Amino acid sequence: MTDGTKDNLVLFPKTLDYYQIQLTKMLETERYGEAKALLFFLLQCHGEADRHHTEWQALLGWLDAAFPDAAGSSDFGLYDEQDEDSDVDEEDIFKRKVMERNDSDTEYIPQLLASLYNGEDPEQQMLILGQLMHITHPDIELSLRQWLGREEYISPVQFRALQVLKKQGASGLVSFWREGESLSVEASDTPITFSEFPQGIHHVLDRVRQTAEVSDPTLSYFAEEMWKECVEVAYGTLIYKGMIEDNDSSADLWGAALHQLLIEKLHGKQGDEWIKEQYTITNELRFRYEQALRWLRQYSIEPHPTQS
């Protein structure tokens, strides 16, 4: 596509929706270089795109500042409905391949479980658990219960294993290790999707979106992904019990802590007086807010394997 073609490119509603979905997915999967390239492309488009230019320009500026070395292809071409359909069906294709492999190979599940028991790489563990998510098999539940109780794994791996147990239809308490302590959760309560988390979790994100809407509208892109990861990591712990409290005070203190962490990550700003004012962090809430922020800071420097 030539520069002249790009300058004259007009995006219509369906085309714009397609690119907006792609942009969100790039941000959620930390493909910041591709996101920057897509934003640069979108800023040269007109029609329905014009009303988004200010927001896109701001997001591009922040991405350039936060991830200066991230780069990606700028050749996006024109919207094609087949591309959208292909992207939407990607998970279904993966699920179908896993199920076909299971149907054709009786050793498939035993091999996956053996690899899980013998492997130590979190990325490999997440890959195996991602495959087990799509299969129902009588050996999976007992094996995962024993595996989780054997030793401590990093928290995203533990949460994915709990999700697999939920998909198997497991019920009753399941135990796992966290910082040397044995924790137990009800297997059937584990959320499979973010929408299944208690309302208190969603109110925190709503609170951040409302506050960022005026001062930093693009922060919501990062807030949602960060918060999803945080609640999965905290699941089953005392911290999680504080996160799910469904009241204004809990939404204020966790929303303030999340907002402050993102400002530190994206802009390098440490002062939080503005945040405490915006979220009405009173003296009564100050200690809990500082605890929440300290936990989020600790979480943000831990390794987080890619989920498959």
C-alpha positions in Angstrom: 0.0 0.0 0.0 1.4 3.4 -1.0 1.5 6.4 1.2 -1.0 8.1 -1.0 -3.4 5.2 -0.6 -3.1 5.4 3.1 -3.7 9.1 3.2 -7.0 8.5 1.4 -8.1 5.4 3.3 -11.5 5.8 4.9 -12.5 3.4 7.7 -16.2 2.4 7.9 -17.8 1.2 11.2 -17.2 -2.6 10.7 -13.7 -2.0 9.5 -13.0 0.2 12.5 -14.4 -2.4 14.9 -12.1 -5.0 13.4 -9.0 -2.9 14.0 -10.1 -1.9 17.5 -10.4 -5.6 18.4 -7.0 -6.3 16.9 -5.5 -3.4 18.9 -7.0 -4.6 22.2 -5.6 -8.1 21.6 -2.2 -6.7 20.8 -2.2 -4.8 24.1 -3.5 -7.7 26.1 -0.8 -10.0 24.7 1.9 -7.4 25.2 2.6 -7.1 21.5 3.4 -3.4 22.0 5.5 -3.1 18.8 2.6 -4.3 16.6 0.2 -2.1 18.6 2.4 1.0 17.9 2.5 0.1 14.2 -1.2 -0.4 14.0 -1.9 2.9 15.8 0.4 4.7 13.3 -1.6 3.2 10.5 -4.9 4.1 12.0 -3.9 7.7 12.5 -3.5 8.0 8.7 -7.1 6.9 8.2 -10.3 9.0 8.1 -14.0 8.6 8.1 -15.2 6.9 11.3 -11.5 6.9 12.5 -11.4 10.7 12.8 -13.2 10.7 16.2 -10.6 8.3 17.6 -7.5 10.2 16.5 -6.9 12.0 19.8 -7.2 8.8 21.8 -5.0 6.9 19.5 -2.4 9.6 19.4 -2.2 9.7 23.2 -2.0 5.9 23.4 0.8 5.9 20.8 2.7 8.5 22.7 2.5 6.5 25.9 3.6 3.3 24.2 6.6 5.1 22.6 7.6 6.4 26.1 7.0 3.1 27.9 8.3 0.7 25.3 10.7 2.7 23.1 12.4 -0.5 21.7 9.2 -2.3 20.8 8.7 -2.6 17.0 6.3 -4.4 14.7 5.2 -4.7 11.1 3.4 -1.7 9.7 1.9 -3.4 6.7 -1.7 -4.0 7.8 -3.3 -3.8 4.4 -7.1 -3.5 4.0 -9.7 -5.2 6.2 -10.7 -8.6 5.0 -13.7 -10.5 6.5 -11.8 -13.8 6.2 -9.1 -12.4 8.5 -11.7 -11.6 11.1 -13.4 -15.0 10.8 -10.0 -16.7 11.0 -9.0 -14.9 14.1 -12.3 -15.6 15.9 -12.0 -19.3 15.1 -8.4 -19.6 16.2 -9.3 -21.1 19.6 -11.9 -23.4 18.1 -9.3 -24.7 15.7 -6.9 -25.4 18.6 -9.6 -27.1 20.6 -10.6 -29.3 17.7 -7.0 -30.4 17.0 -6.6 -31.3 20.7 -9.8 -33.3 20.7 -8.9 -35.1 17.5 -5.5 -36.0 18.9 -7.1 -37.4 22.0 -9.5 -39.4 20.0 -6.8 -40.9 17.8 -4.1 -41.5 20.4 -4.9 -43.4 23.6 -1.5 -42.4 25.0 -2.0 -38.6 24.5 -3.4 -37.9 28.0 -1.0 -40.1 29.8 1.9 -38.5 28.0 0.7 -35.0 28.7 0.3 -35.8 32.4 3.7 -37.4 32.5 5.3 -34.4 30.9 3.5 -32.2 33.5 4.9 -34.2 36.4 8.4 -34.4 35.0 8.7 -30.9 33.6 9.9 -27.8 35.5 9.5 -25.1 32.9 6.4 -22.9 33.6 5.9 -22.2 29.9 5.7 -25.9 29.2 3.4 -26.4 32.2 1.0 -23.7 30.9 1.1 -25.3 27.4 0.1 -28.7 28.8 -2.6 -27.3 31.0 -3.9 -25.3 28.0 -4.4 -28.6 26.1 -6.0 -30.3 29.1 -8.6 -27.5 29.3 -10.2 -28.8 26.2 -10.4 -32.5 27.1 -12.5 -34.5 29.6 -10.7 -37.6 30.8 -11.0 -39.7 34.0 -7.3 -39.5 34.8 -7.0 -35.8 34.8 -8.7 -34.8 38.0 -6.8 -37.1 40.4 -3.5 -36.4 38.6 -3.9 -32.7 38.9 -5.0 -32.8 42.6 -1.9 -34.9 43.4 0.4 -32.6 41.2 -0.8 -29.4 42.9 -0.3 -30.9 46.4 3.1 -32.2 45.6 5.0 -28.9 45.6 4.7 -25.1 44.9 4.4 -23.8 41.4 4.3 -20.2 40.3 0.8 -18.8 40.8 -0.4 -18.4 37.2 0.3 -22.1 36.7 -1.6 -23.0 39.8 -4.6 -21.0 38.7 -4.6 -22.6 35.3 -4.5 -26.1 36.9 -7.5 -25.1 39.1 -9.4 -24.0 36.0 -8.7 -27.4 34.4 -10.1 -29.1 37.4 -13.2 -26.9 37.2 -13.6 -27.9 33.5 -13.4 -31.6 34.5 -16.4 -31.0 36.7 -14.4 -31.4 39.9 -15.9 -30.5 43.2 -14.7 -30.4 46.8 -11.6 -28.8 48.3 -8.4 -28.8 46.3 -5.1 -27.9 48.0 -2.0 -26.1 46.7 1.1 -24.5 48.1 1.8 -20.8 48.3 4.9 -19.4 50.1 5.2 -22.5 52.2 1.6 -22.5 53.3 -1.0 -25.0 52.2 -4.1 -23.3 50.8 -7.5 -24.9 49.9 -10.3 -23.7 47.5 -13.5 -25.2 46.4 -12.8 -26.7 42.9 -16.2 -25.8 41.5 -15.8 -22.1 42.4 -12.8 -21.4 40.2 -13.7 -18.8 37.5 -13.1 -20.0 33.9 -13.6 -16.5 32.5 -13.0 -13.1 34.0 -16.8 -12.4 34.0 -17.2 -15.2 36.5 -15.2 -13.5 39.2 -17.3 -11.9 42.0 -18.7 -8.4 41.5 -16.3 -6.8 43.8 -13.5 -7.6 41.3 -15.3 -5.9 38.5 -16.2 -2.8 40.6 -12.5 -2.2 41.1 -11.9 -2.1 37.4 -15.0 0.1 36.9 -13.6 2.5 39.5 -10.3 2.8 37.6 -12.0 3.3 34.3 -14.1 6.1 35.7 -11.1 7.9 37.2 -8.9 7.5 34.2 -11.6 8.5 31.7 -10.7 12.2 32.1 -7.1 12.2 33.2 -5.6 9.3 31.3 -8.1 7.5 29.1 -5.7 5.0 27.6 -4.7 3.7 31.0 -7.8 1.5 30.9 -6.2 -0.7 28.2 -3.5 -1.6 30.6 -5.6 -1.7 33.8 -7.9 -4.4 32.6 -5.1 -6.8 31.6 -3.0 -6.1 34.8 -6.0 -6.5 37.1 -7.1 -9.8 35.4 -3.6 -11.2 36.1 -3.5 -9.9 39.6 -6.8 -11.5 40.7 -5.7 -14.8 39.2 -2.5 -14.7 41.1 -4.2 -13.8 44.3 -6.9 -16.4 44.0 -7.3 -18.5 47.1 -5.2 -16.2 49.4 -6.2 -13.8 52.1 -5.3 -11.0 49.6 -8.0 -12.3 47.3 -10.6 -12.2 50.1 -9.9 -8.5 50.4 -10.2 -8.0 46.6 -13.6 -9.4 46.4 -15.2 -7.3 49.1 -18.2 -5.7 47.3 -18.2 -2.2 48.9 -17.1 1.3 48.0 -14.1 1.3 50.3 -12.6 -1.9 48.8 -13.2 -0.6 45.3 -11.5 2.7 46.3 -8.4 1.3 47.9 -7.8 -1.4 45.3 -8.6 0.9 42.4 -6.2 3.5 43.8 -3.4 0.9 44.2 -3.9 -0.4 40.7 -4.0 3.1 39.2 -0.8 4.1 41.1 1.0 1.0 40.0 0.2 1.6 36.3 1.3 5.2 36.6 4.6 4.0 38.0 5.0 1.4 35.3 4.0 3.7 32.4 5.3 7.1 33.5 7.8 6.4 36.3 5.9 8.6 38.7 6.2 7.7 42.4 4.1 10.3 44.2 0.6 9.2 45.0 -1.1 12.2 46.7 -3.2 12.9 43.5 -4.3 9.2 43.5 -5.3 9.2 47.2 -7.3 12.4 46.6 -9.1 11.0 43.5 -10.0 7.7 45.2 -10.8 9.3 48.6 -8.2 7.3 50.5 -9.0 8.5 54.0 -6.7 7.9 57.0 -8.9 4.9 57.8 -8.1 3.4 54.4 -4.5 4.5 54.2 -3.0 1.3 55.7 -5.0 -1.1 53.6 -4.2 1.0 50.5 -0.5 0.8 51.2 -0.7 -2.9 51.8 -2.6 -3.4 48.5 0.0 -1.2 46.6 2.9 -3.1 48.2 1.3 -6.5 47.1 0.8 -5.2 43.5 4.3 -4.0 43.3 5.6 -7.3 44.4 3.4 -9.1 42.0 4.5 -7.0 39.1 8.1 -8.1 39.4 7.4 -11.8 39.5 7.6 -14.0 36.4 4.3 -14.5 34.5 4.3 -17.2 31.9 2.3 -16.7 28.7 -1.0 -18.4 28.8 -1.9 -20.6 25.9 
